Amino acid sequence: MMDECIICGTYLKKINKFVFKCHNCSFYKSTLKPGFGREIEGIEEVRINNFKKIINIIKKYEENKKPKILEIGSGDGFFLEECKNQNIDVTGSEADKEQFEKLKIRFSNTKKISLPLEKNFNEFDKFDYIVFNDVFEHLENLDLVLDQLKKFLNLNGKIIINLPSSSGLIFKFSEFLNRLGISNFYNRLWQKDLSSPHLSYFNDTNLNMLFKNSGYNLVYSGYLDTVSKKGNFKRLNSTINNKLVCLILSSILFLFFYFQKILPKDIIFHIFEFNSKN
Ligand SMILES: [Zn+2]
């Protein structure tokens, strides 16, 4: 089956059993089965630091105003927690029923939202920001999703998005190993065989094109950190069983923490604004 690129319409080429690539705009898509949930542990520190960075940028935009924020796929609630600590009006959401009910106990205004929306979904409110923290790349039918999100946005509302980059060092290196026949890192990157695999991989340019096609303009472009100084051992040990290998790799990651500032960036962090006049 030949599929077209959702961004530029070019025919996709097969990379392996489950990955296809557009050779015009470099968009990657997988045929893995979408699902819910998160399974990576040990990255709390880097995530919380990244969330602080996101919140600081929102505060810079808003100065003395009190923006309303909706997070899609709040998972374990770290972003909600950080917003609450900083007295920010935030609504969480989850697609997975079990996770939704767990989250609602801690954050009472959590909603059950699964994207793309079901036909009879009633939008309940409008927001100044919709935030996707490592969630967008897990979704299907992105064109439809971007259209549906407009229902939730106030005038000049913004979408904040962070996701792993296909131009990043980690992706490039895993891809290189995959070409040599060492596929486990590449498969892990796509979260193959985990409950919620990645369905797409973007770079800065094709992500912007996707949003532009749906009437959104890029208003901020930056990056987030991939690794922290702490917690790497635990994170690695959830994938690799050998303690010595984990120790060596986590030492490399410790050094990488300082080098990541100058290397090709692994996490894209963009903000798009919907302008209804487009
Ligand atoms: Zn393309």
Boltz pocket constraint, residues with backbone or C-beta under 6 A from the ligand:
constraints:
  - pocket:
      binder: B
      contacts: [[A, 5], [A, 6], [A, 7], [A, 8], [A, 9], [A, 10], [A, 22], [A, 23], [A, 24], [A, 25], [A, 26], [A, 27]]
      max_distance: 6.0
